[in-house]
Amino acid sequence: MAKGKMYNVPGATKPKPKAADSGPARSLITANKRARHDYLIEDVYEAGIVLGGTEVKALRAGRASLAEGWVYVENGEAWLEGAHISEYAHGTWNNHAPRRKRKLLLHKSEIIRLEHKTAEKGLTIVPLQMYWLDGRAKVEIALARGKKEYDKRQTLKEKQDNREALRAMRLREKM
């Protein structure tokens, strides 16, 4: 028999086509839900984060919070401050401090852009979410402008209106 594929032989099956690769797998660790409520997001960046050994283990256990975190640029470096990564339960005397400042890994051009933008009045850098990307911890940060109280109310009203419209459409479909 000739070498090659034998699809026409009884009992042989064609190999299944591979699923379309949708890119690297992202696994969410934590999200800052208040950030999108309190700020208008203008620009989003993905940054690596410098972590110690026990911090990585605590993140793998999902023990982190970005709720009170913020980002600032100092001496050409970006820093994440106020983010809470709980101490690792099985750590020893060399466990990390839960609220220490952590260096963010960004390209120099991105850091310069963020530094110039935050010099403008009303712009700040907030962490949106922390996730695993190909085994590495990443932080999604955003250049944001604080919302006024009436903007927050308007956003909530729009969400509520959209929910009610979807609910009405579902009820109509059932009839």
C-alpha positions in Angstrom: 0.0 0.0 0.0 1.2 3.5 -0.8 2.3 5.8 2.0 0.0 8.6 2.8 -3.5 9.3 4.1 -5.9 6.4 4.1 -9.3 8.1 4.4 -11.1 5.8 1.9 -10.2 2.7 4.0 -13.2 1.3 5.9 -13.0 2.2 9.6 -10.5 5.0 9.1 -11.8 8.4 10.2 -10.8 11.8 9.1 -9.0 13.9 11.7 -11.2 16.5 13.3 -10.3 20.1 12.3 -8.8 22.0 15.2 -10.9 24.7 16.8 -10.1 28.2 15.9 -7.6 29.6 18.3 -9.1 32.6 20.0 -5.8 33.7 21.4 -4.1 33.1 24.8 -6.3 32.0 27.7 -7.1 34.7 30.2 -8.1 33.6 33.7 -9.5 36.4 35.9 -8.1 36.8 39.4 -9.9 39.9 40.5 -11.7 42.9 39.0 -12.3 46.5 40.3 -16.0 46.9 39.7 -16.1 50.4 41.2 -13.6 51.7 38.7 -16.1 51.6 35.7 -18.8 53.1 37.9 -16.6 56.0 39.3 -14.5 56.8 36.2 -14.9 57.4 32.5 -12.3 55.1 30.9 -10.3 56.8 28.2 -7.4 54.4 27.4 -6.7 50.9 28.6 -3.2 49.3 28.9 -2.0 45.8 29.9 0.9 45.7 32.3 3.0 43.0 33.8 3.5 43.1 37.5 6.6 42.3 39.6 5.7 39.7 42.3 7.4 37.7 44.9 7.0 33.9 45.4 4.3 34.0 48.1 2.4 36.7 46.2 2.1 34.4 43.2 0.9 31.6 45.3 -1.7 33.9 47.0 -2.9 35.0 43.6 -3.2 31.4 42.4 -5.6 31.0 45.4 -7.5 34.1 44.2 -6.7 36.2 47.3 -6.5 39.7 45.9 -8.4 43.0 45.7 -7.9 46.0 43.5 -10.8 48.0 45.1 -8.5 50.6 46.8 -5.6 50.5 44.4 -4.2 53.2 42.2 -1.3 53.6 39.8 1.2 56.4 39.6 4.4 57.1 37.6 7.6 58.1 39.5 11.1 58.4 38.1 10.1 56.8 34.8 8.5 53.7 36.5 4.9 52.8 37.0 3.8 51.6 40.4 0.7 49.9 41.7 -0.2 51.1 45.2 -3.0 50.1 47.6 -3.8 46.8 45.9 -4.3 44.0 48.5 -2.8 40.6 47.9 -3.4 38.6 51.1 -0.5 36.8 52.8 0.0 33.2 51.7 -1.5 30.9 54.3 1.4 28.4 54.2 4.1 31.1 54.0 6.9 31.4 56.5 8.8 34.3 57.9 9.5 35.6 54.4 5.8 36.2 53.5 5.1 39.4 51.7 3.4 42.6 53.0 -0.2 42.6 51.7 -0.4 46.3 50.6 3.2 46.9 49.5 3.7 48.9 46.3 4.4 46.8 43.2 6.3 47.7 40.1 4.3 47.5 36.8 6.1 46.5 33.6 5.2 48.7 30.7 7.0 50.0 27.6 8.9 53.2 28.1 6.7 55.0 25.5 3.6 53.9 27.4 5.0 55.2 30.7 5.9 58.5 29.1 2.4 58.8 27.6 0.8 58.0 31.0 3.0 60.5 32.8 2.1 63.3 30.4 -1.6 62.5 30.4 -1.8 62.4 34.2 -0.2 65.8 34.4 -3.5 67.1 32.8 -6.2 68.1 35.3 -8.7 65.4 36.1 -7.0 62.3 34.7 -5.7 59.4 36.8 -4.6 55.8 36.3 -6.8 53.1 37.9 -6.4 49.3 37.9 -9.4 47.6 36.3 -8.6 43.9 36.6 -5.9 41.4 37.4 -5.6 38.1 35.4 -3.4 35.3 34.4 -2.2 35.3 30.8 -0.1 32.3 29.7 0.9 31.7 33.3 1.9 35.4 34.0 0.1 37.8 36.2 -1.1 40.9 34.3 -2.9 44.0 35.4 -5.2 45.9 33.1 -4.9 49.6 33.9 -6.8 52.5 32.5 -6.3 56.2 32.0 -9.5 57.6 33.5 -11.4 60.8 34.3 -13.6 60.9 37.4 -17.3 61.0 36.8 -19.6 63.6 38.4 -22.6 62.4 40.5 -25.1 63.1 37.7 -23.0 61.1 35.2 -23.1 58.1 37.6 -26.9 58.4 37.9 -27.3 58.7 34.1 -25.2 55.5 33.6 -27.3 53.6 36.1 -30.5 54.8 34.5 -29.2 53.6 31.0 -28.4 50.2 32.4 -31.8 49.9 34.0 -33.5 50.9 30.8 -31.6 48.4 28.8 -32.4 45.6 31.3 -36.1 46.5 31.2 -36.1 46.5 27.3 -34.4 43.1 27.2 -36.9 41.7 29.7 -39.8 43.1 27.7 -38.4 41.5 24.5 -38.0 38.1 26.2 -41.6 38.3 27.5 -42.8 39.2 24.0 -41.0 36.2 22.5 -42.6 33.8 25.0 -46.1 34.9 23.9 
